[in-house]
């Protein structure tokens, strides 16, 4: 006897719903942490078809195959650079305190970049001053200028940098620019890229979108790095984009950039060359790209790139190791804080060992869902003795860590799951008391102007707010 048609479709719908749930229980946990796996499974169990489509679109952190193949071809090139830096008599690995050795080895295995001595570093917390320094360095460039930025806006700041690039290109300087598709936006890129190319500046998008592009990226992947390299001898990295400091949200941005000279700049160069090759199919192997790595100072440092092309959670693993190794104080500054269990436990354990832990965050965020998810973590941090400070008047966009006035980490990575797992990020680790103490002093100035969260007051917030924050937390591994 034939089934009634409505009954057949209803039973088929229920069967496929449960088939999706059961199959995804086996698939989702593969190569994924338990927190993220549970978030995905909760979403899929609640909305099987929607969850399945979302997982197929953004569930994997792997790059498209064409990009993975190019990164594989690049490894030999980057390993040769590492050997060059290790073997140079003017650069060699500096002597460090024994407690740093494990961090150095970990960072090298994760990011494939060795520690190098002979560097000079300058912290640049002043937004407009950083733009001034960058434009001045571009105007003095003699051989090449390489820029990679998540946001390169067509505003007053963007035009200043674009005009400096045009002047450099007119002098015969090779200028190359990479700009993230999603971070900058297609509307801006349609105006900016032709203008740069007309000025003889080579420019490409990173992780471009498009169904029919050979190396088109998933729309949730970002190249979040901020890198500038001038003549292979001066480098910049940090949190600041090429955009006006006063945004549409009517808040001034607080940033942190580090200007570098010395062998470490060649490691920034290597990261740019890798991204340039992946986006343009051009391998930059001209000897002028790799000048002799002469010493410029006494600072030991190494670059730590991270992203889908590197081991999962590269920056997170280093940060957890540094927190576990801290003796006196840990200062973490970030606009976005959505940690995993390993980082939360590391911070709480450090407090129990007698280490003071300060977390400096921004109260003003550009996503209400992210803000609610972030706030859900404050209660357990405060209970664990972590000092939480919220910056109110300005948008705190700086991203850095200072460990024991001995190690400084400055870069583009937020302390959230997106930066840990999805974004291409860039960090510089300085094993230097002077840089670390300066960074800690900058953090203390920010803390002095921030609102300290008090445990009793935070615990007393309305139960409705707690409920909303906890619901947002359930999906935080997917943000």
Secondary structure, 3 states (H helix, E strand, C coil): CCCCHHHHHHHHHHHHHHHHHHHHHHHCCCCCCHHHHHHHHHHHHHCHHHHHHHHHHHCCCCCCHHHHHHHHHHHHHHHHHHHHHHHCCCCCCCCCCHHHHHHHHHHHHHHCCCCEEEEEEEEECCHHHHHHHHHHHHHCCCCEEEEEECCECCCHHHHHHHHHHHHHHHCCCEEEEEEEHHHHCHHHHHHHHHHHHHCCCEEEEECCCCCCCCCCCCCCCCECCEEEEECCCEEEEECCCECCCECCCCCEEECCEEEEECCHHHHHHHHHHHHHHHHHCCCCCCHHHCCCCCCCCCEEEEEEEECCCCCCCHHHHHHHHHHHHCCCEEEEECCCEECCHHHHHHHHHHHHCCCEEEEEEECCCCCHHHHHHHHCCHHHHHHCCCEEEEECCCEECCCEEEECCCEEEEECCCEEHHHHHHCEEEEEEEECHHHHHHHHHHHHHHHHHCEECCHHHHHCCCHHHHHHHHHHHHCHHHC
